């Protein structure tokens, strides 16, 4: 498959070892080793070596920034449990199995927000065109509640910052295996933000939401788009669904900036989900979003991380691909994972790394133009979403 060629754009990558303080426990699935390994692999493959790439350390977001997307009483509770981990605030999602409290939680979570907001400012200042905060993508955090390993919603704060600074329309694309419910809820009734989430159906996966008929509030119908795919969909169905819905709506909405969440927990070796994708497909969708940003937004694109719980074999490869694509220098799938990196992972984590940066998948999919198959559960998902939303944008759900 020929890949689109992207001219190198000024690209900002947010990184600091302070990110590793976002750590619920040594055994929690959201382990910071996935961030350290992504950074280390990106260095090993010279992703940062391009003259157009700059690294910046995130700052802890100030309270007034957090208050643009979270409530004061919720921030007060996060501060309290952060200072005294013996406390719990289960009504606010703090102290649960998913979100156990830990000392320094407030600062660690606010630093992730700070990274995404710095990226948003850099794009609005025109000092960069693309930005990557692979520590971000905390898409389950709601205005007044922690959820699904997410304390503060960095992508929502970044989008709000863009709107505050004059952006008229921002599109948020979420390809995590889980529904991007927190970000969607924050902008549920805001016609300036189009949120698109492609995920495993809530019938089989947390958080149990994100169905086709969830399309936004009364003042913003069509601003929320959900593609709820059946378990075991695989690469071909997932890519078909993405290309049957996302590009059409992005072009119709005509955003000035794309913000994307690249949770890689839909991978076939991630034990927490059931979509069974390859690194190859996840890399391809990053290329496709980059192309959409080039075509529609003059390249303006902020990419974040998200879920991903195979922390050695999957996350570092996928997010290194994401960072390299943002930098305009995609890493070929047949590239060998550097031996020094593989040895480090084996010695440090006791796990063997794949030899290649890809999974050697046979990546193909049927375009929607081929026709709708009512016997195919993926096609039924696609047409359900298209019927709900496409007419609101003047698009034909069957043929556009």
N, C-alpha and C positions, 0 to 999 in steps of 0.2 A: 504494500500500500504506500503510495506517495504521500509524503507529509508536507503540509503547508510550510513555506519558508517565511519565517518572521525576522524582519530586520531587527538587530539588537536595539532595544529601547532602554532608556534609563530605568534601572530596576533596583528597588530597595528591598533588602532582606533584613527582617528584624531578628536579632539573636543576642542572647546573653545567657551565661550559665545560671543567672538568677532565675531563669524560667524553670530550672529543675527543682525549685522549692515548691512548685505546685505538685504536691505529693500526698495523697491520702494515706498511704501506708506502703510497706514493702511488698504487700501481696495484692494490692488493689489493681484491677485491670488497667486503669488509667495511670500507667507508670511513666515517670519522666525519662526513663531510659530511651523511649522511642524518640524523644526530642534530641537527646545527646547523640544517638546513633544517626539520625537524619543529618544533623550538622556535621558529624564526623565523615559520613559518606559523601556529602556534598563537597567537603574539603578534599577528600581523597580523589574525587573525580574532577577537581578544578572547576567546579560550578561557579565559585566566587571569583575565579581568576580573571574573568572578563572585565575589561575597562569600564563597561557600562553598569557593572554591579557594585553596589555599595552596601556595607553592613552597618546597622545602627542598633545600639542598645536600647531596649524599651525602658520607659519610665513607669512608675506606679501611677495609674490614673488618679487624678484628684477627684474628690467627692462630687463636685459639681458636674463632672463628666459622667460619672456613674449614675447620677440622678436624672440624666436625660433618658435613661431606659430602665431604671430601677426605682423603687419606692424607698423613702427615707427609713421607714420602720424596718424594712428588710435589710438595708445597709447597717442599721444599728445592731440587728441580730447577728449579722456576719462578723461585725467588729467584736461583739461580746464573746462569741464562741472562739474567735481567733485568739483573743487574749486569754481565755480560760477554756481550754478544750474539754474540761470536765462538764461544761454546760451543753445543753442540747436545745434545739429549737425546731422540733420535728414538724410543727405546723408551717414552718418556712422551708422545709426540705433539708434541714441541717441536723446531722446526727443520725441519718438513716444508713441503711446498708450501702446504698449507692453513693451517698455523699457524707461520709463520716467527717467529723470536724478534726482539724489539726492546728497546731500552733502556727501562727503566721498566715492563716488561710486568706484573710482579707487582703494583705499586701500581695501575696502570690497571685491571687485571682485578678486583682486590680492591675498588676503588672502586665498580664496578658491583654487586658483591655487597653492599657497604655500603648502597647505595641501596635495594635490595630488602629488606634486613633492617630498615632504618629504616621502610620502609613496613609491614612485618609488625608491628613494635613499635607503630606508630601505630594499626593496626587492633586489636591486642590491648589496647592502652591505652584504646581507645574514643575517642581524640582525632580519629580519622577513620573513615569507613565504607568509603570507596573510595580506592584509591591507584594511581598509574600511574608505572612506571619504564620508559619506552620505550627506554632504553639497555640494559635487561636482556633476559632471555629466552635466555641462553646454554645451550641445552638439550642440546647434544652433549657437554658436559664431563662426564666420568665421575670416579669417586673417585680414580683414579690415572692419568688420561690426558687430555690435550687432544685435541680432535677438532672438525672442521668449523667452524673459526674461533672456537671457544669454549675458554677457558682455565679459568675457574672457573664453577660452576653456581649462579648467583644465585637462581633460582627454588627450587632444592632447598634452599639455605641459608635462604631465607625460610620455606619450609614447615616445615623442621626447627625454626626459631625459634618458629613458631606452636605446634607440638606440644610443644616444651619449656616453653612458657608456658601450657599447659593445654588447647589445642584437642584435641578427641577425634577429629575426622574432617575432613580437608581434601581437596578435589577439585582436581586439576590438569587443565586442558583446554588442549591444544596444537593450534593450527590452522595452524602452519607447514607449508610444502610438504614438509619433511623430517620423518621420524620423530623424535619426542622421546626418543631412545634413552638419553641420559645421565640425564635426570630419572627416566625409568622404571627404569633400572638401580639407581639409588640407593635407590628405594623398592620394589624388586622383591618383597621379602618382608615388607612392612609393611602390614598390613591397615587401618591408620589412614589411608592415603593411596590415593585412587583416581586413577590417571593415565589420561587418555583422549587419544589422539593420532589426529587425522584428517590423512592425508598421502598423497602420491603413493607408489604401491607401490615397495617396495625392488627389484622386478624391473627398474625403469627409473631409479631415483634413489638416490643416497647417503642413508643409510648401508647400504642393502641389508637392513634389518631392519623389524620392525613389522608382522608378519602376524597374521591373526585368531587363530591358535592360541597366540600369545604372551600369556598371561593372568595372569602373576604367579607368585611362588614357591610352594612347598608349604604354607607357613603363611598365604598370602594369595592363594589362587586367585580370580581375578576382579578383583583390584586393578589389573591392567593391561588396558587396552582399546585395541585397534588397529583402525583403519578404513583399509585400504590400497587407495586408489582407483587405477584405471587412468589412465594418461596421457590427456590431452585430455578429462578429465571435464567441465569447464565449470561455470558457475554452478548450473544447475538440478540436475545430478547431485550436486554438492558439498553444496548446501543440503539436498537430499533425504536424503543420507547423514547429515549432521549431525543433522537433526531426527528421523531414524529410530532413532538410537542414543543421542545425548547427553542430551537432556532426561529420557528415561525412566530412565537409569542414575543421573543426578545426583539425581533425586527419590527413587529407591530407596535410594541410599547415604546421603542426607540429611546432607550436610556442613555444618559450621558456617561455613566460609569457602571461596570459590572463588579459586584462583590460575590465571590464564590466560596463555598465551604466544601473541602475535599476530604471528608472522612473516608478512610480506606478500609473500613470494617466490613464492606460488602465482599471482600476477598474470600475465595474458597477455603483458605486456610485460617480464617478468623472464626473461632469457635462460638462467637456470640451472635452470629447472624446466619442467614440461609440463602443469600442471593447467588453465591458461587461464582464470583467474577475473578478475572485474572488481573495482574499488574498491568498487562498490556491494554486492557479495556480502560482501566482507570487512568493510565497515561494518555490514551486516545481522547478521553473526554476532556482532559486538561488542554490538549491541543485544540479541540473543538471550541472550548470556551475562549481560549486565546484568540482564535480566528474570529469568533463573534465579537470580541472586544475590539479587534482591529477593524472589522467591517462596520460596526455600529457606533463605537465609542471612541474612535481615534486612538485605540489601544489602551484606554484607561481601564485598569483591572487591578483589583485587590483580591488576592487568593489567601485563604486560611486553611489550616488543617482541620481537625475534628476527631471523630472516632478512629479506632484502629488499635486492635488488641493483640495482634501477632507482632510483637514489638521489635523483633530482630529481623525476620525474613521478609516481612511485607511493608511495614510502615517506612523504614528508611529508604527502601527502593522507590516506593510510590511518591513520597514527598521530595526525594531528590529529583525525580523526574519532573515533578511540579515546579520546583524551583528553577531547574534548568530550562524548562519551557518558558517560564516567565522571563528568564534572562535572554531568551531568543536563541538558545543553543541546546536544543533537545538532545538528550543522551540516547543513542541508538539502543534498541532492545537487546541486541546481541553483544553489547558491551560486557566485558567480564567485570564482575565485582572485584575490586583490587584485593590481592592476596593479603596484604597487610591488614586491611579492614576485616576480611574473613577470619583471619587469625585472632584479631582483637575480640571479635564477637564470641568466638569459640572459647578463648581463654577467660574472658570476663563473665560471660553469661552461660557458658556451657552448651551453646547451641550452634549447629552448623548452618552457615549461610548458603543460599543458592549460589551457583557459579556465575549466573548471568543476571543482568539487570531486568530482564523480562522473564515471562513464564513459557515462552515459545508457544503461545496460544495461536490458534487459527482464527484470527480476528476478522469477522465479517458479519454483516447484518443485512436484512431486507429493508429497503426503503419503503416508506408508507405508500409511495406511488404504485408499488407492486399490487396493492389491494388489501382489503380488510378480510381477515379470516375469522369468522364468528366462532369457530371451534378452538381457536387459540386463546388461552386465558390472558396472555400478554396483550394481544390485540383487543380483547374486551376491556382491559384496563385502559389502553390508549384511547379507544373511542369514547369511553365514559368521561375521561378528562377533556377530550376535545369537544364533546357535546356540551359540557358544562361551561367551558370558557371561551372557545373559539368564536362563537357568535358575538360575544361582548366586545371583540376586537375586529368585527367585520370579516371574520374568516369562516370559511366553510369547513365544518368538522370532518367531512368526508373526503374532500378533494384538495384543500390547501395544505 
